[in-house]
Amino acid sequence: MIGAARRFSELMSDLLLRREIAGGPLSQDEESAAAAELERCWWEMTDEEQAESQRIFSAARLPNAPTDIGL
C-alpha cells in the first residue's frame, strides 16, 4: 500500500492529540477503532518504515512538535 507510513503517522498523531485533549485514554470504541486502523497500516509498511515509526512515536509526543510553545 503506497502511503501506509504516512497514514500511520497521521492516525497516530491524531490519536495522541485526541488523548491529550481528553486528558487520558479515549472510550474503548474509539481506542479499538484507532488500533484496528493503525494495525492495518502497520502490516502494509516496510520493515524500515516500521522502525522509523517506532523511533518517532516511542517518545509519545507528536513528531516535529515544539517542546516549548511559548505560553
PEPE-V518471 format. One record per residue. PHI is phi as a letter, one per 20 degrees, with the letter a starting at -180 (NA if undefined). PSI is psi in degrees with one decimal (999 if undefined). Layout:
# PEPE-V518471
phi->PHI psi->PSI
phi->PHI psi->PSI
This chain:
# PEPE-V518471
phi->NA psi->120.9
phi->f psi->130.8
phi->n psi->8.9
phi->f psi->-40.2
phi->f psi->-41.9
phi->f psi->-44.3
phi->f psi->-40.2
phi->g psi->-46.3
phi->f psi->-43.4
phi->f psi->-46.3
phi->f psi->-43.7
phi->f psi->-42.6
phi->f psi->-44.0
phi->f psi->-44.6
phi->f psi->-46.6
phi->f psi->-39.9
phi->f psi->-45.0
phi->f psi->-36.6
phi->f psi->-41.0
phi->f psi->-45.7
phi->f psi->-40.2
phi->f psi->-14.9
phi->m psi->19.4
phi->q psi->-164.3
phi->g psi->152.9
phi->e psi->-178.8
phi->f psi->158.9
phi->g psi->-38.8
phi->f psi->-43.6
phi->f psi->-43.2
phi->f psi->-41.8
phi->f psi->-42.3
phi->f psi->-43.3
phi->f psi->-44.2
phi->f psi->-40.3
phi->f psi->-43.4
phi->f psi->-39.3
phi->f psi->-42.7
phi->f psi->-40.5
phi->g psi->-45.8
phi->f psi->-41.5
phi->g psi->-47.1
phi->f psi->-11.8
phi->e psi->-12.0
phi->e psi->155.1
phi->f psi->166.9
phi->g psi->-39.6
phi->f psi->-41.9
phi->f psi->-39.0
phi->f psi->-44.2
phi->f psi->-42.3
phi->f psi->-41.5
phi->f psi->-40.9
phi->f psi->-42.4
phi->f psi->-44.8
phi->f psi->-47.1
phi->e psi->-2.0
phi->f psi->-22.5
phi->f psi->-7.7
phi->l psi->35.9
phi->c psi->162.4
phi->f psi->137.1
phi->f psi->141.6
phi->m psi->11.6
phi->f psi->139.3
phi->f psi->146.7
phi->e psi->-19.4
phi->c psi->117.3
phi->e psi->7.1
phi->m psi->32.6
phi->e psi->999
